[in-house]
């Protein structure tokens, strides 16, 4: 007789107007990074590249934080890629979730890293650092990305080699996927760099753009506003520096209501 009462008590605590979803799987990459998948509400719609407010009940209160949805719009489940912050109001609790646990999500997704915010082009760059790869995890698994662009270049810069693994897992997943492998084909290029360890590709992405090494490594010409489009997600310093480099090359920042040559996600910058 006690179990139903406990369930009722918990159900009362879930705030109105939010989804309460079930954790399906959790994968820990490093002491600082993990990904998890959870059920997707039947009525939940989003565009690949958008973010949602997800949270947990901590004591009597819900705590929410903006998280990019790492799964594509067609996926039946929702995936998120998170950093672990020991004293973070949400992540200190979120990093301990297990399959079967409940995660809360607000009902309205939003964000600027969507294909609609870009004018037509031939080559799409996705510049990311750390967990900034999450919205691009969604976009590189969306067929529409390859319908709109002839070449898709995902750059991912982290401090250590171990932190790059999520990106490599994504690319491997696409190569082995029943329909994405054909759609992406050889259009997708993955350029991973680290800043603190020895690695074939080393350095901040902004330095590698500025000195031309990124273009040489990839075998592509320098940025051209007639052809190239960009999306940027990372630390505040990286956003600022990458934006300046793209503007210097003649690209203009766009938004949902005014598409242009590149877009930035600022929701995660504190």
C-alpha positions in Angstrom: 0.0 0.0 0.0 3.0 2.3 0.5 4.3 2.4 -3.0 1.3 4.1 -4.7 1.2 6.8 -2.0 4.9 7.5 -2.7 4.2 7.7 -6.5 1.3 10.1 -5.9 3.4 12.3 -3.7 6.1 12.5 -6.4 3.5 13.2 -9.2 2.2 16.2 -7.2 5.7 17.7 -7.2 6.0 17.8 -11.0 5.3 21.4 -12.0 2.4 22.1 -14.4 3.2 22.8 -18.0 6.3 20.6 -18.3 7.0 17.2 -19.7 8.3 14.5 -17.3 10.3 12.0 -19.4 12.1 8.8 -18.6 15.9 8.4 -18.9 16.7 5.5 -21.3 20.5 5.4 -21.4 23.5 7.2 -20.0 27.1 7.1 -21.3 29.9 8.7 -19.4 32.8 9.8 -21.6 35.2 11.4 -19.1 35.0 12.8 -15.6 33.6 16.0 -17.1 31.3 14.8 -20.0 28.4 12.5 -20.5 25.5 11.9 -22.8 22.0 10.6 -22.1 18.9 9.7 -24.0 15.3 9.9 -22.8 11.8 9.4 -24.1 10.4 12.0 -26.4 6.9 13.4 -25.7 4.4 12.5 -28.4 3.5 16.1 -29.1 7.0 17.6 -28.9 8.2 19.2 -32.1 11.6 21.0 -32.7 13.9 21.9 -35.5 17.3 20.3 -35.6 19.8 22.6 -33.9 17.4 24.0 -31.3 17.7 23.8 -27.5 15.2 23.0 -24.8 15.1 23.8 -21.0 15.6 20.6 -19.2 15.7 20.0 -15.5 15.2 18.0 -12.3 13.3 18.3 -9.1 15.9 19.2 -6.5 14.2 19.0 -3.2 10.9 20.8 -3.6 11.9 22.9 -6.6 12.5 22.3 -10.2 15.9 23.5 -11.6 16.1 24.1 -15.3 19.0 24.9 -17.7 19.2 25.3 -21.5 20.5 22.3 -23.3 20.9 21.8 -27.0 18.9 18.8 -28.3 21.6 16.6 -29.7 19.3 14.2 -31.5 17.8 15.1 -34.9 14.2 16.2 -35.4 13.2 12.8 -36.8 14.5 10.8 -33.9 11.9 9.0 -31.6 14.1 9.7 -28.6 15.8 12.8 -27.3 19.6 13.0 -26.7 21.6 15.5 -24.7 25.4 16.0 -24.2 26.4 17.5 -20.9 29.3 18.8 -19.0 29.6 17.8 -15.3 30.0 20.7 -12.9 30.6 19.4 -9.3 28.8 22.3 -7.7 26.5 23.2 -10.6 22.9 23.8 -9.5 21.6 21.3 -12.1 24.6 19.3 -13.5 25.8 18.2 -10.0 22.5 16.3 -9.9 22.1 15.5 -13.6 25.4 13.7 -13.8 24.0 11.0 -11.4 20.9 10.1 -13.4 20.3 6.5 -14.3 17.9 4.7 -16.8 14.4 4.9 -15.3 14.9 8.3 -13.7 12.7 11.2 -14.5 13.9 14.4 -16.3 11.8 17.4 -16.7 11.6 19.5 -20.0 9.7 22.7 -20.8 7.5 22.5 -23.8 8.9 25.2 -26.1 12.2 24.7 -27.9 14.1 27.6 -29.5 17.5 28.6 -30.8 19.4 30.3 -33.6 21.4 27.3 -34.9 18.8 26.2 -37.5 19.1 25.8 -41.2 16.3 28.4 -41.8 18.5 31.1 -40.4 21.1 30.7 -43.1 20.9 31.9 -46.7 21.6 29.2 -49.4 25.2 28.2 -49.8 27.4 25.3 -50.8 29.7 24.7 -47.8 28.5 24.7 -44.2 30.9 25.1 -41.3 29.9 24.1 -37.8 32.4 25.5 -35.4 32.2 24.0 -31.9 34.2 23.8 -28.7 33.5 21.4 -25.8 29.8 20.6 -25.4 29.0 23.2 -28.1 29.1 20.2 -30.5 25.6 19.2 -29.2 23.4 21.2 -31.7 25.6 20.0 -34.5 25.1 16.4 -33.3 21.5 17.1 -34.3 22.2 18.8 -37.6 24.8 16.3 -38.9 22.1 13.6 -38.4 19.4 15.5 -40.3 19.0 14.7 -44.0 17.9 18.3 -44.7 21.5 19.5 -43.9 22.8 17.5 -46.8 20.0 18.5 -49.1 20.9 22.2 -48.6 24.7 21.9 -48.6 27.2 20.1 -50.8 29.8 19.9 -48.1 29.4 19.9 -44.3 32.4 20.6 -42.1 32.1 19.9 -38.4 35.0 21.3 -36.3 35.3 20.3 -32.7 38.0 21.7 -30.4 38.6 20.4 -26.8 41.4 20.6 -24.3 42.1 16.9 -24.2 41.9 14.0 -26.8 39.4 12.0 -24.6 36.9 14.9 -24.8 36.7 14.5 -28.6 35.3 11.0 -28.4 31.6 12.0 -28.6 32.2 13.7 -32.0 34.0 10.6 -33.3 31.2 8.4 -32.1 28.7 10.6 -33.9 30.5 10.4 -37.2 30.9 6.6 -36.9 27.2 6.3 -36.1 26.4 8.2 -39.3 28.7 6.0 -41.4 26.9 2.9 -40.1 23.4 4.2 -40.2 21.0 2.6 -42.7 20.0 5.7 -44.5 22.2 8.5 -43.1 25.3 6.8 -44.5 24.0 7.2 -48.0 22.7 10.7 -47.6 25.8 12.1 -45.9 28.2 10.1 -48.1 31.4 11.9 -48.4 29.8 15.3 -47.8 30.6 15.3 -44.1 34.1 16.2 -42.9 35.1 16.1 -39.2 38.0 18.3 -38.1 38.9 17.7 -34.4 41.6 19.6 -32.6 43.0 19.8 -29.1 44.7 22.5 -27.2 46.5 20.8 -24.3 47.8 17.5 -25.6 49.9 16.3 -28.5 47.7 15.4 -31.4 47.9 15.5 -35.2 45.6 18.6 -35.2 46.5 20.9 -32.4 45.4 24.4 -31.6 42.4 26.7 -31.1 40.1 26.7 -34.1 40.3 30.5 -34.3 44.1 30.3 -34.6 43.8 27.6 -37.3 41.3 29.7 -39.3 43.4 32.8 -38.9 46.7 31.2 -40.0 45.0 29.2 -42.8 46.0 25.7 -41.4 42.4 24.6 -41.1 41.8 25.2 -44.8 45.0 23.5 -45.8 44.3 20.5 -43.6 40.8 20.1 -45.1 41.9 20.9 -48.7 39.3 23.7 -49.1 39.7 27.4 -50.1 39.6 30.3 -47.6 36.2 31.5 -46.5 34.0 33.0 -49.2 30.7 34.7 -48.4 29.3 33.6 -51.8 29.7 29.9 -50.9 30.4 29.4 -47.2 28.0 29.4 -44.3 28.8 29.1 -40.6 27.3 28.1 -37.3 29.1 28.8 -34.0 28.6 27.3 -30.6 31.2 27.4 -27.8 32.7 29.6 -25.1 32.0 33.3 -25.1 35.6 34.1 -26.1 35.4 31.5 -29.0 32.1 33.0 -30.2 33.5 36.5 -30.2 36.8 35.6 -32.0 35.1 33.3 -34.6 32.5 35.9 -35.3 35.2 38.5 -36.0 37.1 36.1 -38.3 33.9 35.3 -40.3 33.0 39.0 -40.5 36.5 39.8 -41.7 36.0 37.3 -44.5 32.9 39.1 -45.5 30.2 37.0 -43.9 27.2 38.6 -42.2 25.5 37.4 -39.0 21.9 36.2 -39.4 19.0 35.2 -37.3 15.7 33.4 -37.5 13.9 36.5 -38.8 16.8 37.6 -41.0 18.8 34.8 -42.6 22.4 35.5 -43.5 25.8 33.8 -43.9 26.4 32.7 -40.3 24.6 32.3 -36.9 25.7 32.1 -33.3 24.1 30.4 -30.3 24.4 32.7 -27.3 22.0 31.0 -24.9 24.7 29.0 -23.1 27.1 31.9 -22.4 27.0 33.0 -18.8 
